[in-house]
Amino acid sequence: MSFIKTFSYGIIGFIVIIAIWQAIFFLGIFPAILIPAPISVLQILFEMFYTGSIYPNLFATLYRTIGGFLVALVIGVPLGLLLGQYKLAYKLLQPMVEFFRAVPATALFPLFILFLGLNDLSIFGAVVFGTVFIIILNSMYGVHNANKARMLLARSMQATQFQIFSKVTFYDALPYIFVGVRQALSLSLIIVIVTEMFFGSATGLGYLIYHFQLLYQTSTMYAVIILVGIIGYLINLVFVHLERRVVHWSGK
């Protein structure tokens, strides 16, 4: 399915959701302060972009999300490939990686504040901690589950260990790596939004959601929430398209 067709189906889904939202508002099932009219929320979202008031907070969130994710990517993929390549290291460290992967990064955010201060470094630290173990684990699994028949065939052709890794193992591991990277990218945005909401950040989309919630400006709050959802959807859509282009042999 092409990128345009996938995007079109997504738009249709959003239209259906908005129609259901409008019906709930029209029927008065919930007070307007809790469920405002979708048209007013979308109008506020449009005005935010038209006036430019949203851009500083949007760029702050994207900077923290992408910055922390890239650090986790640079650390996680090489380390995961290395650990997966050596069976002893895989057996010794795989339980530890699983353990740290299960620890919520937001639960440790006070520690990041203590060590790194109440600034963007703390948010970067939370994003890296929350995502790097996912990337490491999927990279390790990718190497560990590489096709053994192709590896034996390469050895029978007198290929060196490096050639086997670079020509066979790495390409077999790529689909696993992409799965981990995709999960990590989505989680990066979630961690940034949560830390912006509850840990003293003065900028970012998470800060705006919390700020407007305190002021009971629910229409504006919903507008920012919708923007976060759109960003997450577009990031995932672009990444899925990239994955299909790069790992085109997966599943064949």
N, C-alpha and C positions, 0 to 999 in steps of 0.2 A: 504494500500500500504506500502510495507516494506521500511526501510530506504535506502537500497542499490538501490532499483528500483526507488525511488524518486530522489536520487542523480544522477542516470544514465539519467533520463529524463532531469534533470537540465543541465548535461554535453552536451546532444544533443542540448538543447536550446542555450547554449553558442557557440557551433560550428556553428550553423546557423547564430548567430549574427556576429561572426568573418568572416564568408563567405560574408555576406552583407557588412561589413566594408571593406573587401579586394576588393570587386567589386567597391565600391565608390572610393577607392584609385586608383584602376586600371583605372577607367574612368576619373579620374582627375577632378571630380566635384568641389572639394575644393583644395586649395593649400596644398602641403605636410606639410607646417609648421603648418597648422590647423588640418589636418587629416593625420597623418603619417601612414606608412604601419603597419598593425597589427603584422606582423612577427618581425619587429624591436622593437615594444613595448613589445611583449612577451619575446624577447631575453633579453632586458634590465631588465625586471622583474626577469627572471631566473638568470641573472648575479648578481642582488642585493642579492638574496638568497644564491647564490654560494659563493660570496665574503664575505657575512655576513654584508654588509654595511647597510642593511635595518633593521636588528634586533633591535638596540637600539631605533629607532623611532617606530618600530612596537610594542615593549614591552611597550614603554611610552604611546602609544595610548590605548593599551589593559588595562594597569594598571589604567588609568584614567577612561576608560569606565566601567570596571567591578567594580572598587572601588566605583565610584559614584552611580552606579546602585545598588550595595549591600546595601549601606547606605539608599537609597530610598526604597528598598525592606523591610529592617528591620523596617523602620519608617511607611511606607505606609500600609502594610498588617494589622498589629495589629490595627492601628488607624482607618483604613477603616472598619474593622470588628466591632470595638467598636462603631463607629458612626452609622453604619448600624443597630446595635442591638437595639438602642434606638430611637424610632420614633421622639421624640422631637428634639434630636440632629441631626437626619437626615434632618428634615425639616428646621432647623435653619442654618445648615452648608453646606448643599448640594449646594445652590446657590453660596456661597463663594468659595467652592472647584472648581465649574465650572468656576468661574471668574478667579481664579489664574491659572487654567489649560489652559486657553485661552491666558495668557500672555506669549509671547516668552521669553524663558530663555536667549537667546542671547541678547535681548534688554536690559536686566538688568545686563549684564556682567560687564559694567563699575562700577556698584554699588558693585558687588562682589569684584572687584579689589580694590575699596576704602576701603571696610571693611576687606578684607582678604589678600590683597596684590597681586602683579603680580606673582603668583606662582600656583602650582597645587591645592592649596586649593580653589582658585577662580574657577578653572575648575570643581572641585568636587561640589562646591556650585551651579554652573550653572546646572550641570547634575542632582543633587538632586532636585533642584527647578523645573526643566523641566520635571521630571519623577514622582516625588512622588505624585503629585495630580492625575495623571492618575491611579496610583495603588490604591490610596485612593478611588477614585470615583468608579472604577470597583469593589473593595471590598465592598463598601457601597451598590452598586446595587445588588451584589450577595446576600448579607444578606437580603436586602429589598425584593428581588424577590424569596426568598426561598419558597419551596413548602408548602403552608398553610395546605394542607390535611395531609401531613406527620407529620407536627408539631402538629395538633389537635389529630392525632392518638397517638403520643408520650405522649401528655398531658393526654389522656384518660387512658394510661397505667401507670399513676402516675410518669412520668419522671420529674426530676427536671429541672429547667431552664438551668442549666449548661449542663445537659445531652442532652437536646433538641438542645442546641447550638452546642455541640461537636459532636453529632451523626447525626444530621439532617441538621441544618442550615449551618454549616461549609462545609459539603460535597456538599450541593446545591450551595454554593457560590464559590466553587473551580473553576468551568469552567470560571466564570466571572473574578476571580482573575488571572487565567492564561492568559486570553485575555489581561488584563491590564499589567501584567508583561511582556508579549511578546512585546506589543507596547512600553513599557518603555525601554526595552533592546535595541530595534532598535533605538529609539530616543536618547538613551544615546550615541551611536556611532556617530550619526549625530551631536549632540551638541558638543562633544569632537572635531570632525574634524573641525567644524566651528570656535570654540574658538581657536584652534591651528593655524588656517589660519590667523585670523584677529586680535588677541589680544596679540601679543608679545611673544608667546611661541617659544622657540628655539629648541624644539624637537617635535616628533610626525609626523604622516602621513599627518595631515593637514598642518603642517609647511612645509613639503617637497613639497606638491602640490603648495602652494603659492610661495615657493622659486624657484622651477623650472619654474613656470609660469613667474616670473619676469625675469628669465634668458632666456626665450624663448626656453627652452629645453622641447618642448612639448611631445616628445616621452617618456621621463622620467616621465613627469607629468602624462601622460596617464597611464603609468605603475603603478604609485602609486594609481591613481584613481581606476584602475582595482583591485588592491589589497584590497582597502577599500570595494569595491563591493563584492569581494570574502569573506571577513571577515563577512560582514553583511549577506550574503547568508548562509554561514556555521552556523553562530550563530542562525539564524532563523530556519534552517533545523534541527539542534540538538534540539532546544527548542520545535519545533513542534513534533518531535519524543518523547521527554520526556513528553510532554503534553498528547499525545495519550496513553502513558504507565500509567501515574499517574491518569488522569481523563478518564479512559477507559469507564466509564458508560455514558459519556456526549452524548446526542443525542439519547440514547437508551430508 
